[in-house]
Amino acid sequence: MTTLLEFSVQTGGQTDWINITNHVQKIVASSGVSEGICVVFIPHTTAAVTINENADPDVPRDVNFALNIISPDRREFHHSEGNSAAHTKTSLVGPSLTIIVTGGRLLLGTWQGIWFNEYDGPRTRKVQVRVMGE
């Protein structure tokens, strides 16, 4: 059994983390898959997805702080749109996740959540979710 669904996320700023765990879990639950995998894919070059702590709001701030140190905006970048730092951060974090589904639920740790990461907003973005299994 395979299900592919897409939903939109409205981001609020240039660097924005949005917890999408509940959206993804609803898709898993409606898929009818009890045991399998869920793939979350972000079809954009300046946005990413990650699993990280969902209890402390300082975690997204701290990760963004670290990513800004690793890839600050630099005048030496050549990309004409002026968002090379966003492309770099997206490459570092990544466009997709694979999560185990068991008992019809995402197998996440107690403190884990699925986070959509915006690096070039505000924008309306797509999130694609494929659930596969039995």
ABEGO torsion letter per residue (X at the ends): XBBBBBBBBBBABABBBBBAAAAAAAAAAAAGBABEBBBBBBABAABBBBBBBAABAAAAAAAAAAAAAABBBBAABABAAGAAAAAAAAAAAEABBBBBBBGGBBBBBAABBBBBBBAAOBBBBBBBBBBBEX
